[in-house]
Amino acid sequence: MLTLFEIGAALLVLSGAFSWFNHAYLKLPHTIGLLLMALLASFALMALQAVFPALGLTETVSNAIGQIDFNVTVMNGMLAFLLFAGALHVDMSFLKSERWAIGSMATIGVLLSTFIVGTGFYWLVNAFGVELPYTWAIVFGALISPTDPVAVLSILKTVNMPHSLEAKIAGESLFNDGVGVVVFSIAVAVAVGSTAAGHGVDHAAAGAIETVKAVSAAAEGHGGGHGEVTAGSIAKLFFVEAGGGALLGAFTGWLAYRMMATIDEHAIEILISLGIVAGTYALAQRLHLSGPIAVVITGLLVGNKGASFAMSERTRTSLFGFWEMIDEILNSVLFLLIGLEILVLGISPKFGLIMLLCIPLVLMARFAAVSVPMRFLGLFKSFTKGAIPVLTWGGLRGGISVALALSLPPVEYKPVILAATYGVVVFSIIVQGLTVKSVVKSRVDPNLL
C-alpha cells in the first residue's frame, strides 16, 4: 500500500506530465485537457486489465486512488483555498452592479433547478425500473444544480465576454455553491429521515442531519439535538448557515485587511491570507455555518479593499501571484482526480442511458433557473443580449457535485445517483467547457467583446 506522500507525489507527477503534454500538443484549456487525459488513462488501464487480467493494473491504481477520500479532500481541503483564490480576482464593483441577478440565480435559481432536476430524475430512473424515492431524487437535484466555481472560473480565463456577463457567471458560481451545499444538507436530512432506519451516514451527510435536527430542537426549545426536521427548522438552518457564513467572512476579511494595513512585508501578508482562509473555513464548519460563503466574502474583501488600501505594489504582486499559483496547482490535481475517480466509482454500464438522459434534463433545469429570474429582472433593467443562453451553457458542474455525491450514506440509491452525477460533470466540463467560447461568439454582440 502506498503512503499518502507517495500518492501525493504521483498526483503531482501526473499533473505536471499531463499539463506539459496538453500545453505542447493538445492545446486544450488546461483543466479540460487534464480531465480528458485522466479519463483516457483510466479507460486505457481498464482495457489493459481486460486483456491482461493477471497484471492487476486497475486494482493497484484503484486502491491508491481509493485511499484518497474525495469528499474530504475537496470539501474540507481544496475548496476553501480555491474559492478564496477565485474571489480574490473578482471586481466587487461589478458584483454590486449585478447583485440582483447574481442573488436571484444563486437562490431562487438553485431551488428551482433542484426541484426540476429532482422531479425529472425521479420519473426517469423509475421508468428504467430502478426504484428511487422522490426524496432521494431531490438529493440528486440539490447536488447537481449549483454551478461549480472551480470549473467556471477556470474556463472564464480562456473566454472573452462582456464584463457584466462575466460578473454574473463568476458571481453566481461563487455564491450558489454555498447555497447549494445548504440545500443539499437539508435534502439529505429529509431523505434519510424518510428512509427506513438503520442506514449509516458518513462525513457531510451525517453532519447535515445532526445540524438540521439540532436547529429544529433549538427552535422548539429542546436540548440535545434530537428535534424533528420541520419546515421551520429548514428555513432557520438556511438563514443561519448562509447568513452566518457571510457575517463570519465579512469579519475575518476585515480582520485580515486591518492586519495587512499595519505592515508592509509581502511574505507575512501572504501567510496572513493563508491563515485567514484556513481559519475562517474551519471555524465556519465548527459553528455549522457556510464555509464556502465565508471564504468567498473574505476573498472579495482582501482582493478589493485589501489590495487597494492595505498593500503596497510589491505585496499586491506577490500575494496575487502566490494565489494564482495555488489556484493552478489545486485545479490541476482536482481535475486529474475527477478523471481518475472513475476507476474507484465502479459505475455500472446499466446506468449508461440514464447518465446520458440526465444531461439534457440538467440543461433544461439550468435554462429555467437562469431565464425565470433574468426575465423577471428584465422588466426593470436591460441585460446583455444573449445572456440567457450564455449563462445556461456556461453553468458548468464539477468536483463539488462529485464530492457531495460521494458523501451520501451507503443506501441502495447511491450508485445511480453517483453515475448520473459523474456523467453530467464530465459532459459539462469537456463538452460545455470546450464550446462555451463559440456560444459567446454566436450569441453576444461582437462589439461588446
ABEGO torsion letter per residue (X at the ends): XBBAAAAAAAAAAAAAAAAAAAAAAAGBBAAAAAAAAAAAAAAAAAAAAAABAAAGAAAAAAAAAAABBAAAAAAABAAAAAAAAAAAABBAAAAAAAAAAAAAAAAAAAAAAAAAAAAAAAAAAAAAGBBBBAAAAAAAAAAAABBBAAAAAAAAAABBBBAAAAAAAAAAAAAAAAAAAAAAAAAAAAAAAABBBGBBBBEAAAAAAAAAAAAAAAAAGBBGGABBBBAAAAAAAAAAAAAAAAAAAAAAAAAAAAAAAABBBAAAAAAAAAAAAAAAAAAAAAAGBBAAAAAAAAAAAAAAAAAAAABBAAAAAAAAAAAAAAAAAAAAAAAAAAAAAAAAAGBBAAAAAAAAAAAAAAAAAAAAAAAAAAAAAAAABBBBBGAAAAAAAABBBBAAAAAAAAABBBBAAAAAAAAAAAAAAAAAAAAAAAAAAAAAAAABBAAAX
